[in-house]
């Protein structure tokens, strides 16, 4: 409740087997790949799994050409599967957020150039 007390008992931390970690990495890769499909190549998309205080935390992040990086975290709590519709929602949300970062940096004055 106060100070630096953990919000979850350490005994409930999720631990992934190597197969579960491999599966989660594949799920993250599919989100990252779909996000790349939705954005121009100037946007950098990456994913990682890191160990947090309550177990693994999976992250997919997008660095737009200008503006702040946007990311989405997923913490497995007993299930490592990310449903297909949820993966799509994450990818679309990340792409939209990254595009908004660029729009907010460029403003409404910019006229796009034709290729």
Steps between C-alpha positions, in 0.01 A plus 500: 500500500770749593860551400673239291291204596446256214149498357512123454639221712831379352385140535241563227754619242453326166792296372510387138651179374729528199216376276257756643757776455554388139124504439461846656790628288319370188180675609692827547669459164164467329382824666822678399477369142138609465588843641780530240250416225280790611777763508750645253856373523618814684335368817716260703311214668647262756401256771656349810431290806657616826482368852302730727445481874184293447628286216550554128377811321463504123524828312447609141621854425497739206743788452352745250734707281409800721323509834501277803521123497175311566474152648262233618578265789360155562554317827408132484292404799469130450425516127760569236269491200398835358181453299516594130250784540694634798827487301329694219364757748845550651664542158236744374510697824878528493501606135233763564679633807831522313331682210345745746845569646623601156189707433537687829865578425442606139172682562224576256709740286690225325399413146598144407714461191398255229737217414 
